[in-house]
Amino acid sequence: MNSTPFKALRHNLLKTGLIYTSLTVAISAIFLITAISSGIIGMYSSMLKTEGDIIVTEKGIADTFFSEVNPDLTHEISLLPEVESASALIFGASPVETIPIAGIYGVSDNRFSVYELTQGEYPKQGQVLLGHTLAETLEYPESVKISEISFAVSGVFQSGIGFEDGGVVMPIEDAGEIFHKTASILLIRVAIDTNSDELLRQINALDSEIEASTTDAFVENYNQFKIVSTSGRAISAIAFLMGLLGIGSMMSMVVNDRRAEFGIMRAIGISKATILQKLFTEALILTLASFTSAWVISEAVLYSLKNAEKLQGYINGTITTEVLCFALFSAIGMALLGSLLPALHASRTDPILLIQKGT
């Protein structure tokens, strides 16, 4: 009879290996899906929050890429007492040289300072800044072609946001010619202790076609973020169910192989609770080992994705403490639920039958 959980796990190496593999794959999937979806939302929201306490979009629009607002409103908005600065942006995407698709950001002159230069200078009309990831991929060219229009490269910047570091920044007028719009959004920085509700009312009163909201509220309610977040949770749930089924199936086989052992334990007076605790402990040990392996594997995969040349830093997931806790509790839940029915079956069956069927 195996006296410790570790001896029991070593005694059933094949099935232990199968449970370990099943759990590791399922936990890795939860790690990666959650980290990548959180990373996408985090990068985009960080981009909006840079110098932007309030965001102004076209009223009723579902996606900032399709929004169009009048950039001249920045002058009127900047005159409001609580406003420190107001800038206009155009969001777009286009092929850049050999890169099939890259983010294009047209910005008003007063926003260039948020892009930290690593070389060169800020662009004038007919020039562009390259994110350092894109610049490395293109081997620091002197000019690039965007939508069949050639632009001189004035410099390279690094923001730490994957979407921007893998994209192009240019004067808003040039972006307007490419995407045939004046501005996608306005970003407004306000003074500390500003009455946001009153300021939002004043901004919305300037034009019936716009909708102003705090950047935090916009990020929380943005439809595209909800889709990404919901999709991530759905895929994580599928991975959880797959892991649950895997460990349940494997634990059932393990319990079936150890019927004689459990029969003897019951016959010598060991309680049902002790048998349940023994199986749960074995499952928990496997879970923690799988969790650790999945964490290491996921970190390696995320690092590879972040630094993959073809992805240009657009996939930049991070395993935060929140993600770590979510994956850990999901893993423990899989292990305990997956081993629950087999353990209950082993603890409740008549000891004589267990010994007879196990021999």
C-alpha positions in Angstrom: 0.0 0.0 0.0 1.4 3.4 -0.9 1.8 5.3 2.3 2.5 8.8 0.9 1.0 10.8 -2.0 4.5 11.0 -3.7 4.9 7.2 -3.6 1.4 6.8 -5.0 2.2 9.1 -7.9 5.5 7.4 -8.6 3.7 4.0 -8.6 1.4 5.1 -11.4 3.9 7.0 -13.5 2.1 6.7 -16.9 -1.2 7.9 -15.6 0.5 10.5 -13.4 2.3 11.8 -16.6 -1.0 11.9 -18.5 -2.7 13.9 -15.8 0.3 16.2 -15.5 0.4 16.8 -19.2 -3.4 17.4 -19.4 -3.3 19.9 -16.6 -0.2 21.7 -17.9 -1.8 22.2 -21.4 -5.1 23.4 -19.9 -3.4 25.8 -17.5 -1.1 27.1 -20.2 -4.1 27.8 -22.4 -5.8 29.7 -19.5 -2.5 31.7 -18.9 -2.0 32.6 -22.5 -5.6 33.5 -23.5 -6.1 35.6 -20.4 -2.7 37.3 -20.6 -3.0 38.1 -24.3 -6.5 39.4 -24.1 -5.6 41.5 -21.1 -2.5 42.7 -22.8 -4.4 43.9 -25.9 -6.9 45.8 -23.7 -4.0 47.2 -21.6 -2.0 48.4 -24.5 -4.9 50.2 -26.2 -6.1 51.7 -23.0 -2.6 52.9 -22.1 -2.3 54.5 -25.5 -5.6 56.4 -25.0 -4.7 57.4 -21.4 -1.4 59.0 -22.4 -2.2 62.7 -22.1 -5.9 61.9 -22.2 -8.2 62.2 -19.1 -11.2 62.8 -21.4 -11.8 61.3 -24.8 -14.1 62.8 -27.5 -15.5 60.5 -30.3 -18.2 60.7 -32.9 -21.6 60.2 -31.2 -22.9 56.7 -31.3 -19.8 55.2 -33.0 -18.9 51.6 -32.0 -15.2 51.7 -32.9 -12.7 54.6 -32.8 -11.3 53.5 -36.2 -14.6 54.6 -37.7 -15.0 57.7 -35.6 -14.6 61.2 -37.2 -14.7 64.4 -35.3 -13.7 68.0 -36.1 -10.1 68.7 -35.0 -10.9 72.4 -34.8 -12.8 71.7 -31.6 -9.5 71.3 -29.8 -9.1 75.1 -29.9 -12.5 75.7 -28.3 -12.0 72.9 -25.7 -8.5 74.2 -24.8 -10.1 77.6 -23.8 -12.2 75.9 -21.0 -10.6 76.8 -17.6 -10.0 73.2 -16.4 -8.4 72.0 -19.7 -4.6 71.8 -19.8 -4.3 70.5 -23.3 -6.3 69.0 -26.2 -4.9 67.0 -29.1 -6.4 65.3 -32.1 -5.6 61.8 -33.4 -6.4 59.7 -36.5 -6.3 55.9 -36.1 -5.7 53.8 -39.2 -3.9 50.7 -40.5 -2.1 50.2 -43.8 0.7 48.2 -45.4 4.1 49.7 -44.8 6.8 48.6 -47.2 7.0 44.8 -46.8 4.9 44.8 -43.6 1.3 43.6 -44.6 -0.4 45.8 -41.9 0.8 48.3 -39.4 -0.9 50.9 -37.1 -0.8 54.4 -38.5 -1.3 57.3 -36.0 -1.8 60.8 -37.3 -1.4 63.3 -34.4 -1.6 67.0 -34.0 1.6 68.9 -33.4 1.1 69.3 -29.6 1.0 65.5 -29.1 4.4 64.6 -30.6 6.1 65.1 -27.3 4.5 61.9 -25.8 6.6 59.8 -28.2 10.1 59.5 -26.8 12.7 59.8 -29.5 15.5 57.4 -29.6 17.0 59.0 -32.7 16.2 61.8 -35.2 13.6 64.5 -34.7 9.8 64.9 -34.8 8.3 64.8 -38.3 7.2 67.7 -40.4 4.6 67.3 -43.2 5.7 64.6 -45.6 7.7 62.9 -42.8 7.0 60.1 -40.4 8.3 58.6 -37.1 8.8 54.9 -36.9 8.2 52.9 -33.8 11.4 51.2 -32.8 10.0 47.6 -33.4 8.9 48.6 -36.9 12.2 50.4 -37.5 14.2 47.3 -36.5 12.1 45.1 -38.8 12.6 47.4 -41.8 16.3 47.9 -40.8 16.0 51.6 -40.2 15.1 52.9 -43.7 15.4 56.5 -44.8 12.0 56.5 -46.3 8.9 54.3 -46.3 5.9 53.9 -48.6 2.5 54.0 -47.0 -0.6 53.5 -49.2 1.6 54.1 -52.3 2.8 57.4 -50.9 6.5 57.8 -50.0 7.4 59.5 -46.7 10.8 60.4 -45.4 11.7 58.9 -42.0 12.6 61.8 -39.6 13.2 59.6 -36.5 12.5 56.6 -34.3 10.6 56.5 -31.1 9.8 54.1 -28.3 6.7 54.3 -26.1 6.6 50.9 -24.5 3.1 50.2 -26.0 3.3 47.4 -28.6 0.7 48.9 -30.9 2.7 52.2 -31.2 6.2 50.7 -31.2 5.1 48.5 -34.2 3.5 51.4 -36.0 4.0 54.8 -37.7 3.3 58.3 -36.3 2.8 61.2 -38.7 1.3 64.7 -38.8 -2.5 64.5 -38.7 -2.8 66.3 -42.1 -0.9 63.5 -43.9 -2.9 60.8 -42.1 -6.1 62.7 -43.2 -5.1 62.4 -46.8 -4.5 58.7 -46.5 -7.6 57.8 -44.6 -9.9 60.6 -45.9 -10.9 62.0 -42.5 -10.0 64.9 -40.2 -9.6 63.3 -36.8 -10.7 60.0 -35.2 -10.7 61.2 -31.6 -9.7 64.1 -29.4 -7.8 63.5 -26.2 -8.0 66.1 -23.4 -5.8 66.5 -20.3 -7.4 68.3 -17.4 -6.3 69.8 -14.1 -6.4 67.8 -10.9 -9.7 67.9 -9.0 -11.6 68.9 -12.1 -15.4 68.4 -11.9 -15.5 65.8 -14.7 -19.3 65.8 -15.1 -19.5 69.5 -15.5 -16.6 69.6 -18.0 -18.1 66.7 -20.0 -21.4 68.7 -20.2 -19.6 71.7 -21.5 -17.7 69.8 -24.1 -20.7 67.9 -25.3 -22.6 71.2 -25.7 -20.0 72.4 -28.2 -21.2 70.0 -31.0 -24.2 67.7 -31.2 -22.3 65.2 -33.2 -19.7 64.4 -30.5 -19.7 62.3 -27.4 -17.2 63.1 -24.5 -16.5 60.7 -21.7 -13.7 60.1 -19.2 -11.1 57.8 -20.6 -11.6 55.3 -17.8 -15.3 55.1 -18.5 -14.7 54.8 -22.2 -12.3 51.9 -21.8 -14.7 50.2 -19.4 -17.6 50.4 -21.8 -15.7 50.1 -25.2 -17.5 47.4 -27.3 -14.3 46.0 -28.8 -12.7 45.5 -25.4 -15.9 43.7 -24.2 -15.6 41.4 -27.2 -12.0 40.7 -26.6 -12.6 40.1 -22.9 -15.6 37.9 -23.4 -13.9 35.9 -26.1 -10.9 35.3 -23.7 -13.2 34.2 -20.9 -15.1 31.9 -23.2 -11.9 30.2 -24.5 -10.5 30.0 -21.0 -13.7 28.3 -19.9 -13.3 25.7 -22.7 -9.7 25.1 -21.6 -11.0 24.7 -18.0 -13.6 22.1 -19.1 -11.0 20.2 -21.2 -8.7 20.1 -18.2 -11.5 19.0 -15.9 -12.5 16.2 -18.2 -8.9 15.1 -18.6 -8.1 14.9 -14.9 -11.5 13.3 -14.2 -10.9 10.6 -16.7 -7.3 9.9 -15.6 -8.2 10.0 -11.9 -11.0 7.4 -12.6 -8.5 5.1 -14.1 -6.1 5.6 -11.2 -8.8 4.9 -8.7 -9.8 1.8 -10.6 -6.2 0.5 -10.6 -5.9 1.0 -6.9 -9.2 -0.6 -5.8 -7.3 -3.2 -3.7 -5.3 -0.5 -1.9 -8.4 1.4 -1.0 -10.2 -1.8 0.0 -7.4 -2.6 2.5 -7.4 0.9 3.8 -11.2 0.7 4.5 -10.8 -2.8 6.0 -8.3 -1.7 8.5 -10.5 1.1 9.6 -9.2 4.1 7.7 -12.0 6.6 7.3 -13.6 7.7 4.0 -12.5 11.3 4.8 -8.9 10.1 4.9 -9.1 8.4 1.5 -10.7 11.5 0.1 -8.0 13.6 1.6 -5.3 11.3 0.2 -6.6 11.5 -3.4 -7.2 15.3 -3.1 -3.6 15.7 -1.9 -2.3 13.7 -4.8 -4.3 15.8 -7.2 -3.2 19.0 -5.6 0.5 18.1 -5.8 0.0 17.3 -9.5 -1.8 20.6 -9.9 0.9 22.7 -8.3 3.6 21.0 -10.4 1.5 21.5 -13.6 0.8 25.1 -12.6 4.5 25.8 -12.2 5.4 24.2 -15.5 2.5 26.0 -17.3 3.7 29.4 -15.8 7.2 28.8 -17.1 6.0 27.7 -20.6 3.5 30.6 -20.8 6.2 33.1 -19.9 8.5 31.7 -22.6 5.7 31.7 -25.2 4.7 35.3 -24.4 8.3 36.4 -24.6 8.6 34.7 -28.0 5.4 36.3 -29.3 6.4 39.7 -28.0 9.8 39.5 -29.8 8.6 37.8 -32.9 9.6 40.0 -35.8 6.5 39.3 -37.8 4.2 40.3 -35.0 5.9 43.7 -34.4 5.1 43.6 -30.7 1.3 43.8 -31.2 0.9 40.7 -29.0 2.3 41.8 -25.7 0.6 39.8 -23.0 1.8 40.0 -19.4 1.1 37.5 -16.6 0.0 39.9 -13.9 -0.8 39.0 -10.3 -4.5 39.0 -11.3 -3.9 36.6 -14.1 -1.6 34.4 -11.9 -4.3 34.1 -9.2 -7.0 33.4 -11.8 -5.0 30.6 -13.3 -4.0 29.1 -9.9 -7.6 29.0 -8.6 -8.8 27.6 -12.0 -6.1 24.9 -11.8 -7.0 24.0 -8.2 -10.7 23.9 -9.2 -10.0 21.6 -12.1 -8.0 19.2 -9.8 -10.5 19.1 -7.0 -13.6 18.8 -9.1 -11.9 16.3 -11.5 -10.9 14.0 -8.6 -14.1 14.5 -6.6 -16.3 11.8 -8.2 -13.5 9.1 -8.5 -12.5 9.8 -4.8 -16.1 9.6 -3.6 -16.6 6.3 -5.5 -13.4 4.9 -3.9 -14.4 5.9 -0.4 -18.0 4.6 -0.6 -17.6 1.2 -2.2 -17.7 -1.8 0.1 -14.2 -2.8 1.2 -14.7 -6.5 0.4 -15.8 -5.7 -3.1 -12.9 -3.4 -3.6 -10.4 -6.1 -2.5 -12.1 -8.7 -4.7 -12.3 -6.5 -7.8 -8.8 -5.3 -7.3 -7.2 -8.7 -7.2 
